[in-house]
Amino acid sequence: MNYSNLSKIRPKLRTTGNITGNFGKSKVKSGSSLNDLGGDGNIGIKQDEYLNRLYYAFDNTTDTQLRQFLYQEIRKIHIQRGTW
């Protein structure tokens, strides 16, 4: 009669290794790394130039949603600088 070694294999508890839960990928904080796109020059331009472009776009558009977005961005930069 043949005996198998399957009864000798013990299941291992998951107490070592990386914490996963994203289908094998390591867990990361939620949110985008681009939250403050113009905040510190992430897009290759300085904050002053970004602010000038925001002002120019704000003055030259009639779209209310775009004006609201531009206003929020301008306000966020000014609050960050402490000049609001």
Jmol script that loads the backbone (N, CA, C; Angstrom):
load data "model"
ATOM      1  N   MET A   1       0.843  -1.168   0.000  1.00  0.00           N
ATOM      2  CA  MET A   1       0.000   0.000   0.000  1.00  0.00           C
ATOM      3  C   MET A   1       0.893   1.238   0.000  1.00  0.00           C
ATOM      4  N   ASN A   2       0.596   2.198  -0.891  1.00  0.00           N
ATOM      5  CA  ASN A   2       1.399   3.415  -1.008  1.00  0.00           C
ATOM      6  C   ASN A   2       0.834   4.498  -0.108  1.00  0.00           C
ATOM      7  N   TYR A   3       1.712   5.154   0.613  1.00  0.00           N
ATOM      8  CA  TYR A   3       1.320   6.271   1.460  1.00  0.00           C
ATOM      9  C   TYR A   3       1.848   7.561   0.847  1.00  0.00           C
ATOM     10  N   SER A   4       1.078   8.609   0.931  1.00  0.00           N
ATOM     11  CA  SER A   4       1.535   9.894   0.383  1.00  0.00           C
ATOM     12  C   SER A   4       2.043  10.783   1.515  1.00  0.00           C
ATOM     13  N   ASN A   5       2.813  11.757   1.155  1.00  0.00           N
ATOM     14  CA  ASN A   5       3.351  12.717   2.121  1.00  0.00           C
ATOM     15  C   ASN A   5       2.411  13.903   2.340  1.00  0.00           C
ATOM     16  N   LEU A   6       1.243  13.890   1.743  1.00  0.00           N
ATOM     17  CA  LEU A   6       0.334  15.033   1.864  1.00  0.00           C
ATOM     18  C   LEU A   6      -0.130  15.250   3.293  1.00  0.00           C
ATOM     19  N   SER A   7      -0.222  14.183   4.060  1.00  0.00           N
ATOM     20  CA  SER A   7      -0.666  14.352   5.441  1.00  0.00           C
ATOM     21  C   SER A   7       0.409  14.985   6.318  1.00  0.00           C
ATOM     22  N   LYS A   8       1.649  15.019   5.835  1.00  0.00           N
ATOM     23  CA  LYS A   8       2.742  15.605   6.612  1.00  0.00           C
ATOM     24  C   LYS A   8       2.923  17.096   6.325  1.00  0.00           C
ATOM     25  N   ILE A   9       2.268  17.610   5.289  1.00  0.00           N
ATOM     26  CA  ILE A   9       2.395  19.025   4.942  1.00  0.00           C
ATOM     27  C   ILE A   9       1.465  19.823   5.847  1.00  0.00           C
ATOM     28  N   ARG A  10       2.047  20.719   6.594  1.00  0.00           N
ATOM     29  CA  ARG A  10       1.255  21.561   7.492  1.00  0.00           C
ATOM     30  C   ARG A  10       1.006  22.917   6.834  1.00  0.00           C
ATOM     31  N   PRO A  11      -0.182  23.416   6.924  1.00  0.00           N
ATOM     32  CA  PRO A  11      -0.428  24.756   6.371  1.00  0.00           C
ATOM     33  C   PRO A  11       0.292  25.808   7.204  1.00  0.00           C
ATOM     34  N   LYS A  12       0.899  26.763   6.514  1.00  0.00           N
ATOM     35  CA  LYS A  12       1.660  27.813   7.187  1.00  0.00           C
ATOM     36  C   LYS A  12       0.772  29.042   7.384  1.00  0.00           C
ATOM     37  N   LEU A  13       0.823  29.607   8.575  1.00  0.00           N
ATOM     38  CA  LEU A  13       0.074  30.827   8.839  1.00  0.00           C
ATOM     39  C   LEU A  13       0.757  31.999   8.157  1.00  0.00           C
ATOM     40  N   ARG A  14      -0.052  32.972   7.698  1.00  0.00           N
ATOM     41  CA  ARG A  14       0.494  34.143   7.031  1.00  0.00           C
ATOM     42  C   ARG A  14       0.973  35.152   8.062  1.00  0.00           C
ATOM     43  N   THR A  15       2.115  34.908   8.663  1.00  0.00           N
ATOM     44  CA  THR A  15       2.633  35.849   9.657  1.00  0.00           C
ATOM     45  C   THR A  15       3.903  36.517   9.178  1.00  0.00           C
ATOM     46  N   THR A  16       4.387  36.170   8.000  1.00  0.00           N
ATOM     47  CA  THR A  16       5.601  36.792   7.479  1.00  0.00           C
ATOM     48  C   THR A  16       5.315  37.340   6.093  1.00  0.00           C
ATOM     49  N   GLY A  17       6.202  38.186   5.610  1.00  0.00           N
ATOM     50  CA  GLY A  17       6.067  38.735   4.261  1.00  0.00           C
ATOM     51  C   GLY A  17       5.348  40.064   4.259  1.00  0.00           C
ATOM     52  N   ASN A  18       5.142  40.574   3.065  1.00  0.00           N
ATOM     53  CA  ASN A  18       4.484  41.867   2.891  1.00  0.00           C
ATOM     54  C   ASN A  18       3.002  41.779   3.200  1.00  0.00           C
ATOM     55  N   ILE A  19       2.458  42.880   3.653  1.00  0.00           N
ATOM     56  CA  ILE A  19       1.019  42.978   3.856  1.00  0.00           C
ATOM     57  C   ILE A  19       0.404  43.257   2.495  1.00  0.00           C
ATOM     58  N   THR A  20      -0.444  42.363   2.047  1.00  0.00           N
ATOM     59  CA  THR A  20      -1.068  42.561   0.745  1.00  0.00           C
ATOM     60  C   THR A  20      -2.570  42.597   0.912  1.00  0.00           C
ATOM     61  N   GLY A  21      -3.219  42.971  -0.095  1.00  0.00           N
ATOM     62  CA  GLY A  21      -4.666  43.068  -0.091  1.00  0.00           C
ATOM     63  C   GLY A  21      -5.129  43.661  -1.398  1.00  0.00           C
ATOM     64  N   ASN A  22      -4.167  44.115  -2.186  1.00  0.00           N
ATOM     65  CA  ASN A  22      -4.462  44.656  -3.507  1.00  0.00           C
ATOM     66  C   ASN A  22      -4.077  43.633  -4.565  1.00  0.00           C
ATOM     67  N   PHE A  23      -4.579  42.427  -4.457  1.00  0.00           N
ATOM     68  CA  PHE A  23      -4.323  41.364  -5.415  1.00  0.00           C
ATOM     69  C   PHE A  23      -2.828  41.132  -5.593  1.00  0.00           C
ATOM     70  N   GLY A  24      -2.120  41.034  -4.477  1.00  0.00           N
ATOM     71  CA  GLY A  24      -0.704  40.720  -4.520  1.00  0.00           C
ATOM     72  C   GLY A  24       0.203  41.923  -4.466  1.00  0.00           C
ATOM     73  N   LYS A  25      -0.303  43.107  -4.787  1.00  0.00           N
ATOM     74  CA  LYS A  25       0.521  44.306  -4.711  1.00  0.00           C
ATOM     75  C   LYS A  25       0.570  44.779  -3.269  1.00  0.00           C
ATOM     76  N   SER A  26       1.656  45.467  -2.915  1.00  0.00           N
ATOM     77  CA  SER A  26       1.757  46.015  -1.571  1.00  0.00           C
ATOM     78  C   SER A  26       0.699  47.084  -1.381  1.00  0.00           C
ATOM     79  N   LYS A  27       0.197  47.208  -0.159  1.00  0.00           N
ATOM     80  CA  LYS A  27      -0.802  48.230   0.119  1.00  0.00           C
ATOM     81  C   LYS A  27      -0.147  49.605   0.085  1.00  0.00           C
ATOM     82  N   VAL A  28      -0.844  50.543  -0.472  1.00  0.00           N
ATOM     83  CA  VAL A  28      -0.360  51.914  -0.557  1.00  0.00           C
ATOM     84  C   VAL A  28      -1.463  52.839  -0.074  1.00  0.00           C
ATOM     85  N   LYS A  29      -1.073  54.051   0.261  1.00  0.00           N
ATOM     86  CA  LYS A  29      -2.060  55.039   0.665  1.00  0.00           C
ATOM     87  C   LYS A  29      -2.914  55.417  -0.539  1.00  0.00           C
ATOM     88  N   SER A  30      -4.165  55.696  -0.263  1.00  0.00           N
ATOM     89  CA  SER A  30      -5.044  56.089  -1.354  1.00  0.00           C
ATOM     90  C   SER A  30      -4.794  57.541  -1.724  1.00  0.00           C
ATOM     91  N   GLY A  31      -5.235  57.894  -2.877  1.00  0.00           N
ATOM     92  CA  GLY A  31      -5.081  59.265  -3.329  1.00  0.00           C
ATOM     93  C   GLY A  31      -4.051  59.360  -4.436  1.00  0.00           C
ATOM     94  N   SER A  32      -4.066  60.460  -5.119  1.00  0.00           N
ATOM     95  CA  SER A  32      -3.168  60.662  -6.238  1.00  0.00           C
ATOM     96  C   SER A  32      -1.916  61.377  -5.787  1.00  0.00           C
ATOM     97  N   SER A  33      -0.827  61.105  -6.454  1.00  0.00           N
ATOM     98  CA  SER A  33       0.403  61.842  -6.169  1.00  0.00           C
ATOM     99  C   SER A  33       0.372  63.206  -6.835  1.00  0.00           C
ATOM    100  N   LEU A  34      -0.668  63.472  -7.606  1.00  0.00           N
ATOM    101  CA  LEU A  34      -0.787  64.746  -8.311  1.00  0.00           C
ATOM    102  C   LEU A  34      -1.798  65.676  -7.650  1.00  0.00           C
ATOM    103  N   ASN A  35      -2.032  65.505  -6.356  1.00  0.00           N
ATOM    104  CA  ASN A  35      -3.044  66.314  -5.679  1.00  0.00           C
ATOM    105  C   ASN A  35      -2.783  67.802  -5.816  1.00  0.00           C
ATOM    106  N   ASP A  36      -1.571  68.225  -5.577  1.00  0.00           N
ATOM    107  CA  ASP A  36      -1.220  69.632  -5.700  1.00  0.00           C
ATOM    108  C   ASP A  36      -0.342  69.798  -6.923  1.00  0.00           C
ATOM    109  N   LEU A  37      -0.979  69.775  -8.068  1.00  0.00           N
ATOM    110  CA  LEU A  37      -0.247  69.751  -9.320  1.00  0.00           C
ATOM    111  C   LEU A  37       0.665  70.959  -9.483  1.00  0.00           C
ATOM    112  N   GLY A  38       0.156  72.128  -9.218  1.00  0.00           N
ATOM    113  CA  GLY A  38       0.969  73.320  -9.399  1.00  0.00           C
ATOM    114  C   GLY A  38       1.625  73.783  -8.126  1.00  0.00           C
ATOM    115  N   GLY A  39       1.474  73.029  -7.077  1.00  0.00           N
ATOM    116  CA  GLY A  39       1.946  73.467  -5.771  1.00  0.00           C
ATOM    117  C   GLY A  39       3.426  73.692  -5.663  1.00  0.00           C
ATOM    118  N   ASP A  40       4.241  72.773  -6.159  1.00  0.00           N
ATOM    119  CA  ASP A  40       5.679  72.932  -5.990  1.00  0.00           C
ATOM    120  C   ASP A  40       6.428  72.684  -7.294  1.00  0.00           C
ATOM    121  N   GLY A  41       5.810  72.960  -8.416  1.00  0.00           N
ATOM    122  CA  GLY A  41       6.483  72.835  -9.692  1.00  0.00           C
ATOM    123  C   GLY A  41       6.505  71.418 -10.230  1.00  0.00           C
ATOM    124  N   ASN A  42       5.537  70.590  -9.873  1.00  0.00           N
ATOM    125  CA  ASN A  42       5.521  69.206 -10.342  1.00  0.00           C
ATOM    126  C   ASN A  42       5.390  69.097 -11.852  1.00  0.00           C
ATOM    127  N   ILE A  43       4.857  70.106 -12.505  1.00  0.00           N
ATOM    128  CA  ILE A  43       4.603  70.008 -13.936  1.00  0.00           C
ATOM    129  C   ILE A  43       5.696  70.671 -14.752  1.00  0.00           C
ATOM    130  N   GLY A  44       6.819  70.974 -14.155  1.00  0.00           N
ATOM    131  CA  GLY A  44       7.947  71.500 -14.892  1.00  0.00           C
ATOM    132  C   GLY A  44       8.011  73.008 -14.962  1.00  0.00           C
ATOM    133  N   ILE A  45       7.087  73.715 -14.324  1.00  0.00           N
ATOM    134  CA  ILE A  45       7.146  75.175 -14.302  1.00  0.00           C
ATOM    135  C   ILE A  45       7.136  75.631 -12.854  1.00  0.00           C
ATOM    136  N   LYS A  46       7.604  76.836 -12.653  1.00  0.00           N
ATOM    137  CA  LYS A  46       7.620  77.404 -11.299  1.00  0.00           C
ATOM    138  C   LYS A  46       6.215  77.818 -10.895  1.00  0.00           C
ATOM    139  N   GLN A  47       6.019  77.937  -9.593  1.00  0.00           N
ATOM    140  CA  GLN A  47       4.691  78.250  -9.083  1.00  0.00           C
ATOM    141  C   GLN A  47       4.232  79.632  -9.538  1.00  0.00           C
ATOM    142  N   ASP A  48       5.151  80.589  -9.635  1.00  0.00           N
ATOM    143  CA  ASP A  48       4.766  81.930 -10.089  1.00  0.00           C
ATOM    144  C   ASP A  48       4.261  81.911 -11.532  1.00  0.00           C
ATOM    145  N   GLU A  49       4.932  81.140 -12.381  1.00  0.00           N
ATOM    146  CA  GLU A  49       4.490  81.044 -13.761  1.00  0.00           C
ATOM    147  C   GLU A  49       3.137  80.334 -13.849  1.00  0.00           C
ATOM    148  N   TYR A  50       2.968  79.306 -13.030  1.00  0.00           N
ATOM    149  CA  TYR A  50       1.685  78.595 -12.982  1.00  0.00           C
ATOM    150  C   TYR A  50       0.573  79.539 -12.532  1.00  0.00           C
ATOM    151  N   LEU A  51       0.859  80.364 -11.528  1.00  0.00           N
ATOM    152  CA  LEU A  51      -0.123  81.319 -11.017  1.00  0.00           C
ATOM    153  C   LEU A  51      -0.472  82.350 -12.090  1.00  0.00           C
ATOM    154  N   ASN A  52       0.531  82.816 -12.828  1.00  0.00           N
ATOM    155  CA  ASN A  52       0.259  83.768 -13.913  1.00  0.00           C
ATOM    156  C   ASN A  52      -0.614  83.139 -14.992  1.00  0.00           C
ATOM    157  N   ARG A  53      -0.373  81.876 -15.313  1.00  0.00           N
ATOM    158  CA  ARG A  53      -1.209  81.190 -16.305  1.00  0.00           C
ATOM    159  C   ARG A  53      -2.637  81.030 -15.799  1.00  0.00           C
ATOM    160  N   LEU A  54      -2.787  80.762 -14.495  1.00  0.00           N
ATOM    161  CA  LEU A  54      -4.128  80.658 -13.924  1.00  0.00           C
ATOM    162  C   LEU A  54      -4.869  81.983 -14.022  1.00  0.00           C
ATOM    163  N   TYR A  55      -4.180  83.088 -13.678  1.00  0.00           N
ATOM    164  CA  TYR A  55      -4.806  84.414 -13.782  1.00  0.00           C
ATOM    165  C   TYR A  55      -5.200  84.723 -15.232  1.00  0.00           C
ATOM    166  N   TYR A  56      -4.297  84.413 -16.181  1.00  0.00           N
ATOM    167  CA  TYR A  56      -4.585  84.681 -17.587  1.00  0.00           C
ATOM    168  C   TYR A  56      -5.809  83.894 -18.050  1.00  0.00           C
ATOM    169  N   ALA A  57      -5.856  82.609 -17.682  1.00  0.00           N
ATOM    170  CA  ALA A  57      -6.999  81.782 -18.077  1.00  0.00           C
ATOM    171  C   ALA A  57      -8.281  82.261 -17.412  1.00  0.00           C
ATOM    172  N   PHE A  58      -8.181  82.705 -16.150  1.00  0.00           N
ATOM    173  CA  PHE A  58      -9.360  83.186 -15.425  1.00  0.00           C
ATOM    174  C   PHE A  58      -9.927  84.434 -16.103  1.00  0.00           C
ATOM    175  N   ASP A  59      -9.041  85.319 -16.542  1.00  0.00           N
ATOM    176  CA  ASP A  59      -9.493  86.557 -17.177  1.00  0.00           C
ATOM    177  C   ASP A  59     -10.045  86.336 -18.581  1.00  0.00           C
ATOM    178  N   ASN A  60      -9.647  85.268 -19.246  1.00  0.00           N
ATOM    179  CA  ASN A  60     -10.002  85.089 -20.650  1.00  0.00           C
ATOM    180  C   ASN A  60     -11.015  83.988 -20.920  1.00  0.00           C
ATOM    181  N   THR A  61     -11.683  83.477 -19.899  1.00  0.00           N
ATOM    182  CA  THR A  61     -12.685  82.442 -20.139  1.00  0.00           C
ATOM    183  C   THR A  61     -14.052  82.902 -19.650  1.00  0.00           C
ATOM    184  N   THR A  62     -15.077  82.326 -20.260  1.00  0.00           N
ATOM    185  CA  THR A  62     -16.446  82.624 -19.826  1.00  0.00           C
ATOM    186  C   THR A  62     -17.123  81.379 -19.253  1.00  0.00           C
ATOM    187  N   ASP A  63     -16.450  80.244 -19.305  1.00  0.00           N
ATOM    188  CA  ASP A  63     -16.997  78.988 -18.794  1.00  0.00           C
ATOM    189  C   ASP A  63     -17.022  79.045 -17.258  1.00  0.00           C
ATOM    190  N   THR A  64     -18.198  78.864 -16.686  1.00  0.00           N
ATOM    191  CA  THR A  64     -18.325  79.027 -15.235  1.00  0.00           C
ATOM    192  C   THR A  64     -17.613  77.926 -14.459  1.00  0.00           C
ATOM    193  N   GLN A  65     -17.636  76.697 -14.961  1.00  0.00           N
ATOM    194  CA  GLN A  65     -16.948  75.615 -14.260  1.00  0.00           C
ATOM    195  C   GLN A  65     -15.445  75.811 -14.281  1.00  0.00           C
ATOM    196  N   LEU A  66     -14.921  76.245 -15.421  1.00  0.00           N
ATOM    197  CA  LEU A  66     -13.490  76.497 -15.527  1.00  0.00           C
ATOM    198  C   LEU A  66     -13.087  77.660 -14.632  1.00  0.00           C
ATOM    199  N   ARG A  67     -13.904  78.719 -14.595  1.00  0.00           N
ATOM    200  CA  ARG A  67     -13.588  79.858 -13.721  1.00  0.00           C
ATOM    201  C   ARG A  67     -13.604  79.448 -12.256  1.00  0.00           C
ATOM    202  N   GLN A  68     -14.526  78.568 -11.884  1.00  0.00           N
ATOM    203  CA  GLN A  68     -14.588  78.101 -10.504  1.00  0.00           C
ATOM    204  C   GLN A  68     -13.338  77.291 -10.153  1.00  0.00           C
ATOM    205  N   PHE A  69     -12.911  76.405 -11.059  1.00  0.00           N
ATOM    206  CA  PHE A  69     -11.701  75.623 -10.834  1.00  0.00           C
ATOM    207  C   PHE A  69     -10.480  76.536 -10.711  1.00  0.00           C
ATOM    208  N   LEU A  70     -10.361  77.496 -11.639  1.00  0.00           N
ATOM    209  CA  LEU A  70      -9.218  78.407 -11.615  1.00  0.00           C
ATOM    210  C   LEU A  70      -9.196  79.220 -10.327  1.00  0.00           C
ATOM    211  N   TYR A  71     -10.361  79.689  -9.892  1.00  0.00           N
ATOM    212  CA  TYR A  71     -10.437  80.444  -8.651  1.00  0.00           C
ATOM    213  C   TYR A  71      -9.978  79.604  -7.469  1.00  0.00           C
ATOM    214  N   GLN A  72     -10.412  78.338  -7.418  1.00  0.00           N
ATOM    215  CA  GLN A  72     -10.006  77.463  -6.319  1.00  0.00           C
ATOM    216  C   GLN A  72      -8.503  77.220  -6.321  1.00  0.00           C
ATOM    217  N   GLU A  73      -7.913  77.048  -7.509  1.00  0.00           N
ATOM    218  CA  GLU A  73      -6.470  76.835  -7.604  1.00  0.00           C
ATOM    219  C   GLU A  73      -5.702  78.082  -7.167  1.00  0.00           C
ATOM    220  N   ILE A  74      -6.147  79.238  -7.628  1.00  0.00           N
ATOM    221  CA  ILE A  74      -5.496  80.500  -7.246  1.00  0.00           C
ATOM    222  C   ILE A  74      -5.604  80.696  -5.741  1.00  0.00           C
ATOM    223  N   ARG A  75      -6.776  80.438  -5.204  1.00  0.00           N
ATOM    224  CA  ARG A  75      -6.994  80.591  -3.760  1.00  0.00           C
ATOM    225  C   ARG A  75      -6.114  79.633  -2.957  1.00  0.00           C
ATOM    226  N   LYS A  76      -5.987  78.386  -3.448  1.00  0.00           N
ATOM    227  CA  LYS A  76      -5.173  77.392  -2.750  1.00  0.00           C
ATOM    228  C   LYS A  76      -3.703  77.825  -2.693  1.00  0.00           C
ATOM    229  N   ILE A  77      -3.208  78.365  -3.788  1.00  0.00           N
ATOM    230  CA  ILE A  77      -1.805  78.828  -3.815  1.00  0.00           C
ATOM    231  C   ILE A  77      -1.614  80.003  -2.874  1.00  0.00           C
ATOM    232  N   HIS A  78      -2.556  80.937  -2.884  1.00  0.00           N
ATOM    233  CA  HIS A  78      -2.423  82.105  -2.010  1.00  0.00           C
ATOM    234  C   HIS A  78      -2.523  81.708  -0.530  1.00  0.00           C
ATOM    235  N   ILE A  79      -3.397  80.788  -0.210  1.00  0.00           N
ATOM    236  CA  ILE A  79      -3.503  80.327   1.174  1.00  0.00           C
ATOM    237  C   ILE A  79      -2.215  79.614   1.590  1.00  0.00           C
ATOM    238  N   GLN A  80      -1.640  78.835   0.688  1.00  0.00           N
ATOM    239  CA  GLN A  80      -0.402  78.133   0.969  1.00  0.00           C
ATOM    240  C   GLN A  80       0.734  79.134   1.219  1.00  0.00           C
ATOM    241  N   ARG A  81       0.738  80.218   0.474  1.00  0.00           N
ATOM    242  CA  ARG A  81       1.780  81.245   0.655  1.00  0.00           C
ATOM    243  C   ARG A  81       1.486  82.158   1.848  1.00  0.00           C
ATOM    244  N   GLY A  82       0.254  82.193   2.279  1.00  0.00           N
ATOM    245  CA  GLY A  82      -0.118  83.078   3.386  1.00  0.00           C
ATOM    246  C   GLY A  82      -0.421  84.489   2.934  1.00  0.00           C
ATOM    247  N   THR A  83      -0.789  84.666   1.677  1.00  0.00           N
ATOM    248  CA  THR A  83      -1.064  85.992   1.152  1.00  0.00           C
ATOM    249  C   THR A  83      -2.532  86.196   0.842  1.00  0.00           C
ATOM    250  N   TRP A  84      -3.417  85.340   1.310  1.00  0.00           N
ATOM    251  CA  TRP A  84      -4.837  85.463   1.016  1.00  0.00           C
ATOM    252  C   TRP A  84      -5.530  86.266   2.067  1.00  0.00           C
TER     253      TRP A  84
END
end "model"
wireframe off; spacefill off
backbone 0.3
color backbone group
